[in-house]
Amino acid sequence: MPAYNFKAQFADDVENGRKRQTIRPKRKRKTKPGETLFLYTGMRTKKCRKLCEVVCESVTPIKIYSGLRIRVGNGWLSSIAGVGDLALSDGFKNVNEFYEFFEKQYGLPFEGELIKW
């Protein structure tokens, strides 16, 4: 059963059910729809706290490029509104915050998985 750790900035939204997806680098063992996901904050620290258990609904490949270009599965998010919706659903206040996070955390382009529960 896959476990995912969330930064403190996302923990409340995950725990309260407002954040129902995460974008992560690909893992050696791919998460599969139907699996129970164990969601935590502070993993590997004394402040580790389980946020919730959820069932994975979908796992979709995602590629985030600079210049507001995002490929989800076989399609492109072709509008600023579409990119904005993705950013808000992933727990960010706006598109700029979303892009700054992925640029700093992973670098762009980023290739990973969009995991929804």
Backbone as a printed PyTorch tensor [residue, N CA C, xyz], in Angstrom:
tensor([[[  0.8400,  -1.1820,   0.0000],
         [  0.0000,   0.0000,   0.0000],
         [  0.8860,   1.2470,   0.0000]],

        [[  0.7470,   2.1030,  -1.0040],
         [  1.5990,   3.2840,  -1.1230],
         [  1.3360,   4.3160,  -0.0270]],

        [[  2.4160,   4.9150,   0.4420],
         [  2.3340,   6.0150,   1.4090],
         [  2.9090,   7.2590,   0.7500]],

        [[  2.2620,   8.3810,   0.9670],
         [  2.7190,   9.6530,   0.4190],
         [  2.8560,  10.6580,   1.5480]],

        [[  3.9380,  11.4220,   1.4920],
         [  4.2030,  12.4630,   2.4660],
         [  3.8620,  13.8190,   1.8520]],

        [[  3.2280,  14.6730,   2.6300],
         [  2.8610,  16.0050,   2.1690],
         [  3.5540,  17.0640,   3.0020]],

        [[  4.0090,  18.1060,   2.3400],
         [  4.5780,  19.2520,   3.0360],
         [  3.5020,  19.8720,   3.9260]],

        [[  3.9400,  20.5460,   4.9730],
         [  3.0130,  21.1460,   5.9340],
         [  2.0140,  22.0820,   5.2560]],

        [[  2.4290,  22.7670,   4.1880],
         [  1.5330,  23.7160,   3.5160],
         [  0.3120,  23.0380,   2.9050]],

        [[  0.3850,  21.7290,   2.6470],
         [ -0.7230,  20.9990,   2.0450],
         [ -1.4830,  20.1140,   3.0370]],

        [[ -0.9420,  19.9040,   4.2210],
         [ -1.4810,  18.9150,   5.1630],
         [ -2.9450,  19.1560,   5.5240]],

        [[ -3.3080,  20.3810,   5.8640],
         [ -4.7030,  20.6510,   6.2550],
         [ -5.6750,  20.3790,   5.1090]],

        [[ -5.2960,  20.7840,   3.9020],
         [ -6.1790,  20.5560,   2.7540],
         [ -6.3310,  19.0700,   2.4420]],

        [[ -5.2780,  18.2940,   2.6120],
         [ -5.3710,  16.8400,   2.4100],
         [ -6.2730,  16.2350,   3.4750]],

        [[ -6.0230,  16.5850,   4.7180],
         [ -6.7770,  16.0290,   5.8370],
         [ -8.2590,  16.3790,   5.7620]],

        [[ -8.5800,  17.5890,   5.3180],
         [ -9.9770,  18.0380,   5.2520],
         [-10.6780,  17.6550,   3.9560]],

        [[ -9.9560,  17.0180,   3.0300],
         [-10.5600,  16.5760,   1.7900],
         [-10.6550,  17.6300,   0.7040]],

        [[-10.0540,  18.8010,   0.9240],
         [-10.0650,  19.8380,  -0.1080],
         [ -9.0550,  19.5270,  -1.2140]],

        [[ -7.9670,  18.8850,  -0.8580],
         [ -6.9550,  18.4690,  -1.8330],
         [ -7.1480,  16.9810,  -2.0640]],

        [[ -7.5410,  16.6250,  -3.2990],
         [ -7.8600,  15.2410,  -3.6190],
         [ -7.0000,  14.7140,  -4.7640]],

        [[ -5.8080,  15.2890,  -4.8850],
         [ -4.8640,  14.8300,  -5.8950],
         [ -3.4610,  15.2590,  -5.4980]],

        [[ -2.4710,  14.6320,  -6.1250],
         [ -1.0780,  15.0220,  -5.9530],
         [ -0.3410,  14.7460,  -7.2480]],

        [[  0.6720,  15.5380,  -7.5150],
         [  1.5240,  15.3430,  -8.6840],
         [  2.8910,  14.9490,  -8.1600]],

        [[  3.3630,  13.7850,  -8.5720],
         [  4.6140,  13.2320,  -8.0470],
         [  5.5010,  12.6970,  -9.1570]],

        [[  6.8170,  12.6450,  -8.8910],
         [  7.6940,  11.9490,  -9.8370],
         [  7.2880,  10.4810,  -9.9130]],

        [[  7.6000,   9.8510, -11.0320],
         [  7.2900,   8.4280, -11.1790],
         [  8.0640,   7.6360, -10.1370]],

        [[  7.4230,   6.5840,  -9.6310],
         [  8.0420,   5.6850,  -8.6670],
         [  8.4300,   4.3940,  -9.3590]],

        [[  9.3280,   3.6530,  -8.7290],
         [  9.6860,   2.3370,  -9.2670],
         [  8.4460,   1.4440,  -9.3040]],

        [[  7.6990,   1.4650,  -8.2070],
         [  6.4480,   0.7020,  -8.1360],
         [  5.2960,   1.6760,  -8.3300]],

        [[  4.6650,   1.5940,  -9.4700],
         [  3.6040,   2.5320,  -9.8160],
         [  2.3750,   2.3270,  -8.9280]],

        [[  1.7950,   3.4290,  -8.4980],
         [  0.5290,   3.3990,  -7.7760],
         [ -0.5630,   3.0100,  -8.7660]],

        [[ -1.4980,   2.1830,  -8.3140],
         [ -2.5570,   1.6890,  -9.1930],
         [ -3.9320,   2.0990,  -8.6740]],

        [[ -4.8440,   2.4100,  -9.5990],
         [ -6.2200,   2.7000,  -9.1750],
         [ -6.7880,   1.5330,  -8.3730]],

        [[ -7.5450,   1.8700,  -7.3370],
         [ -8.1350,   0.8580,  -6.4700],
         [ -7.3160,   0.5900,  -5.2150]],

        [[ -6.0510,   0.9850,  -5.2190],
         [ -5.2110,   0.7830,  -4.0420],
         [ -5.5470,   1.7990,  -2.9560]],

        [[ -5.3470,   1.3960,  -1.7150],
         [ -5.4750,   2.3150,  -0.5970],
         [ -4.1800,   3.1040,  -0.4820]],

        [[ -4.3040,   4.4240,  -0.3990],
         [ -3.1590,   5.3110,  -0.2220],
         [ -3.1430,   5.7960,   1.2160]],

        [[ -1.9770,   5.7870,   1.8200],
         [ -1.8000,   6.2690,   3.1790],
         [ -1.0940,   7.6190,   3.0960]],

        [[ -1.7710,   8.6620,   3.5580],
         [ -1.2800,  10.0250,   3.3950],
         [ -0.8180,  10.5860,   4.7320]],

        [[  0.4060,  11.1050,   4.7540],
         [  1.0550,  11.5800,   5.9660],
         [  1.6390,  12.9650,   5.7630]],

        [[  1.9950,  13.5870,   6.8570],
         [  2.8670,  14.7480,   6.8520],
         [  3.9620,  14.4910,   7.8850]],

        [[  5.1400,  14.9860,   7.6180],
         [  6.2540,  14.8150,   8.5640],
         [  6.8240,  13.4120,   8.6240]],

        [[  6.6770,  12.6330,   7.5830],
         [  7.2170,  11.2660,   7.6030],
         [  8.7220,  11.3090,   7.8920]],

        [[  9.1780,  10.2780,   8.5870],
         [ 10.5770,  10.1150,   8.9810],
         [ 11.0370,  11.1890,   9.9650]],

        [[ 10.0780,  11.7790,  10.6860],
         [ 10.4030,  12.7240,  11.7470],
         [  9.5570,  12.3750,  12.9740]],

        [[  9.8800,  12.9870,  14.0860],
         [  9.0890,  12.7820,  15.3050],
         [  7.6980,  13.4020,  15.1890]],

        [[  7.5400,  14.3070,  14.2320],
         [  6.2520,  14.9810,  14.0400],
         [  5.3840,  14.2990,  12.9900]],

        [[  5.7060,  13.0610,  12.6530],
         [  4.9290,  12.3290,  11.6520],
         [  3.4740,  12.2120,  12.1050]],

        [[  2.5710,  12.4950,  11.1560],
         [  1.1470,  12.4300,  11.4700],
         [  0.4040,  11.8780,  10.2600]],

        [[ -0.4220,  10.8830,  10.5110],
         [ -1.2400,  10.3200,   9.4400],
         [ -2.4060,  11.2660,   9.1910]],

        [[ -2.5810,  11.6540,   7.9200],
         [ -3.6560,  12.5640,   7.5520],
         [ -4.9360,  11.8050,   7.2440]],

        [[ -4.8180,  10.7370,   6.4630],
         [ -5.9910,   9.9490,   6.1080],
         [ -5.5860,   8.7460,   5.2620]],

        [[ -6.5530,   7.8730,   5.0470],
         [ -6.4380,   6.7720,   4.0970],
         [ -7.4930,   7.0170,   3.0360]],

        [[ -7.1010,   6.8750,   1.7660],
         [ -8.0120,   7.1050,   0.6490],
         [ -7.7990,   6.0210,  -0.3950]],

        [[ -8.7530,   5.8940,  -1.2940],
         [ -8.6210,   4.9380,  -2.3920],
         [ -8.2330,   5.6900,  -3.6600]],

        [[ -7.2010,   5.2310,  -4.3180],
         [ -6.7340,   5.8440,  -5.5570],
         [ -7.7830,   5.6410,  -6.6450]],

        [[ -8.1930,   6.7420,  -7.2740],
         [ -9.1590,   6.6790,  -8.3750],
         [ -8.4760,   6.5980,  -9.7310]],

        [[ -7.3670,   7.3450,  -9.8910],
         [ -6.6910,   7.3330, -11.1930],
         [ -5.2380,   7.7560, -11.0570]],

        [[ -4.4380,   7.2860, -12.0120],
         [ -3.0330,   7.6810, -12.1340],
         [ -2.8100,   8.0090, -13.6060]],

        [[ -2.4440,   9.2590, -13.8760],
         [ -2.2990,   9.7330, -15.2480],
         [ -0.9190,  10.3610, -15.4250]],

        [[ -0.2200,  10.0240, -16.5140],
         [  1.0650,  10.6850, -16.7650],
         [  0.8570,  12.1900, -16.9530]],

        [[  1.8260,  12.9700, -16.4640],
         [  1.7600,  14.4230, -16.6070],
         [  3.1520,  14.9520, -16.9030]],

        [[  3.2060,  15.9600, -17.7780],
         [  4.4530,  16.6540, -18.0860],
         [  4.1830,  18.1410, -17.9670]],

        [[  4.9910,  18.8200, -17.1490],
         [  4.8350,  20.2530, -16.9260],
         [  6.0290,  20.9550, -17.5660]],

        [[  5.7370,  21.8040, -18.5270],
         [  6.7530,  22.5690, -19.2350],
         [  6.6420,  24.0300, -18.8230]],

        [[  7.6840,  24.7890, -19.0480],
         [  7.5860,  26.2310, -18.8190],
         [  6.6310,  26.8270, -19.8570]],

        [[  6.1740,  28.0300, -19.6020],
         [  5.2970,  28.7050, -20.5550],
         [  3.8640,  28.2260, -20.5410]],

        [[  3.3740,  27.8010, -19.3820],
         [  1.9810,  27.3810, -19.2130],
         [  1.5860,  26.2380, -20.1410]],

        [[  2.5010,  25.3160, -20.3620],
         [  2.1970,  24.1480, -21.1850],
         [  2.2410,  22.9150, -20.2980]],

        [[  1.1220,  22.2070, -20.2360],
         [  1.0250,  20.9980, -19.4280],
         [  0.3380,  19.9220, -20.2490]],

        [[  0.9570,  18.7590, -20.2710],
         [  0.3790,  17.6030, -20.9650],
         [ -0.1010,  16.6220, -19.9010]],

        [[ -1.3950,  16.2940, -19.9450],
         [ -1.9940,  15.3360, -19.0130],
         [ -2.5050,  14.1680, -19.8410]],

        [[ -1.9160,  13.0050, -19.6310],
         [ -2.2650,  11.8610, -20.4650],
         [ -1.8830,  12.1570, -21.8970]],

        [[ -2.8190,  12.0150, -22.8190],
         [ -2.5630,  12.2720, -24.2440],
         [ -2.9830,  13.6570, -24.6940]],

        [[ -3.4750,  14.4810, -23.7560],
         [ -3.9790,  15.7950, -24.1500],
         [ -3.2270,  16.9320, -23.4830]],

        [[ -3.3960,  18.1020, -24.0330],
         [ -2.7760,  19.3110, -23.4990],
         [ -3.8150,  20.1540, -22.7700]],

        [[ -3.4050,  20.7510, -21.6590],
         [ -4.2390,  21.7940, -21.0430],
         [ -3.9770,  23.0320, -21.8710]],

        [[ -4.9460,  23.4320, -22.6330],
         [ -4.7140,  24.4540, -23.6480],
         [ -5.1070,  25.8640, -23.2280]],

        [[ -5.6270,  26.0140, -22.0350],
         [ -6.0490,  27.3490, -21.6160],
         [ -5.4650,  27.6850, -20.2530]],

        [[ -5.3650,  28.9730, -20.0030],
         [ -4.9030,  29.4300, -18.6910],
         [ -5.8660,  28.9520, -17.6160]],

        [[ -7.1600,  28.9390, -17.9380],
         [ -8.1630,  28.4670, -16.9750],
         [ -7.9250,  27.0010, -16.6300]],

        [[ -7.5940,  26.1730, -17.6110],
         [ -7.3220,  24.7540, -17.3540],
         [ -6.1130,  24.5550, -16.4560]],

        [[ -5.0530,  25.3200, -16.7190],
         [ -3.8510,  25.2530, -15.8760],
         [ -4.1860,  25.7700, -14.4840]],

        [[ -4.9830,  26.8250, -14.4120],
         [ -5.3940,  27.3780, -13.1160],
         [ -6.2030,  26.3880, -12.3040]],

        [[ -7.1180,  25.6810, -12.9540],
         [ -7.9170,  24.6640, -12.2620],
         [ -7.0280,  23.5540, -11.7060]],

        [[ -6.0390,  23.1230, -12.4930],
         [ -5.1090,  22.0970, -12.0340],
         [ -4.3290,  22.5900, -10.8140]],

        [[ -3.8320,  23.8200, -10.8830],
         [ -3.0650,  24.3970,  -9.7770],
         [ -3.9050,  24.4780,  -8.4980]],

        [[ -5.1370,  24.9710,  -8.6250],
         [ -6.0190,  25.0770,  -7.4540],
         [ -6.3490,  23.7050,  -6.8880]],

        [[ -6.6240,  22.7340,  -7.7570],
         [ -6.9450,  21.3710,  -7.3010],
         [ -5.7730,  20.7240,  -6.5950]],

        [[ -4.5620,  21.1610,  -6.9380],
         [ -3.3690,  20.5840,  -6.3180],
         [ -2.9360,  21.3480,  -5.0700]],

        [[ -3.7400,  22.3190,  -4.6320],
         [ -3.4820,  22.9860,  -3.3600],
         [ -2.7200,  24.2940,  -3.4450]],

        [[ -2.5560,  24.8340,  -4.6490],
         [ -1.8410,  26.0970,  -4.8130],
         [ -2.8310,  27.2430,  -4.9320]],

        [[ -2.3810,  28.4460,  -4.5620],
         [ -3.2510,  29.6200,  -4.6120],
         [ -3.4530,  30.1190,  -6.0320]],

        [[ -2.4500,  29.9120,  -6.8790],
         [ -2.5310,  30.4040,  -8.2540],
         [ -1.5150,  29.6840,  -9.1310]],

        [[ -1.5310,  29.9850, -10.4130],
         [ -0.6490,  29.3380, -11.3830],
         [  0.8120,  29.6760, -11.1090]],

        [[  1.0900,  30.9310, -10.7420],
         [  2.4740,  31.3180, -10.4610],
         [  3.0600,  30.5040,  -9.3200]],

        [[  2.3060,  30.3230,  -8.2410],
         [  2.7740,  29.5310,  -7.1030],
         [  3.0180,  28.0800,  -7.5220]],

        [[  2.1310,  27.5420,  -8.3330],
         [  2.2560,  26.1790,  -8.8580],
         [  3.5650,  26.0190,  -9.6350]],

        [[  3.8010,  26.9220, -10.5860],
         [  5.0110,  26.8330, -11.4050],
         [  6.2790,  27.0650, -10.5880]],

        [[  6.2460,  28.0060,  -9.6640],
         [  7.4110,  28.2620,  -8.8170],
         [  7.7650,  27.0220,  -7.9980]],

        [[  6.7460,  26.3400,  -7.4670],
         [  6.9840,  25.1310,  -6.6820],
         [  7.6660,  24.0590,  -7.5240]],

        [[  7.1210,  23.7610,  -8.7010],
         [  7.6880,  22.6890,  -9.5260],
         [  9.0530,  23.0630, -10.0810]],

        [[  9.2570,  24.3330, -10.4030],
         [ 10.5710,  24.7790, -10.8720],
         [ 11.6200,  24.5900,  -9.7740]],

        [[ 11.2870,  25.0180,  -8.5640],
         [ 12.2370,  24.9340,  -7.4430],
         [ 12.4190,  23.4910,  -6.9720]],

        [[ 11.3400,  22.7440,  -6.8510],
         [ 11.3790,  21.3940,  -6.2930],
         [ 12.0110,  20.3850,  -7.2570]],

        [[ 11.6760,  20.4570,  -8.5400],
         [ 12.0900,  19.4250,  -9.4950],
         [ 12.8000,  19.9590, -10.7350]],

        [[ 12.5870,  21.2230, -11.0490],
         [ 13.0720,  21.7630, -12.3080],
         [ 12.0720,  21.4690, -13.4150]],

        [[ 12.1030,  22.3040, -14.4410],
         [ 11.2030,  22.1170, -15.5740],
         [ 12.0250,  21.7940, -16.8140]],

        [[ 11.5840,  20.9450, -17.6810],
         [ 10.2880,  20.2690, -17.6160],
         [ 10.2750,  19.1910, -16.5340]],

        [[  9.0830,  18.9530, -15.9850],
         [  8.8640,  17.9210, -14.9680],
         [  8.0140,  16.8300, -15.5880]],

        [[  8.3890,  15.5870, -15.3290],
         [  7.6050,  14.4530, -15.8090],
         [  7.2600,  13.5650, -14.6200]],

        [[  5.9770,  13.2670, -14.4690],
         [  5.5480,  12.4650, -13.3380],
         [  4.1620,  11.9110, -13.5230]],

        [[  3.4490,  11.8000, -12.3950],
         [  2.1120,  11.2250, -12.3850],
         [  1.1480,  12.1100, -11.6130]],

        [[ -0.0370,  12.2420, -12.1380],
         [ -1.1370,  12.9320, -11.4690],
         [ -1.9780,  11.8530, -10.8110]],

        [[ -1.9620,  11.8200,  -9.4840],
         [ -2.6570,  10.7740,  -8.7320],
         [ -3.8750,  11.4030,  -8.0680]],

        [[ -5.0560,  10.8560,  -8.3720],
         [ -6.3060,  11.3870,  -7.8020],
         [ -6.9450,  10.3460,  -6.8900]],

        [[ -7.6060,  10.8530,  -5.8580],
         [ -8.3390,   9.9800,  -4.9360],
         [ -9.6980,  10.5680,  -4.6490]]])
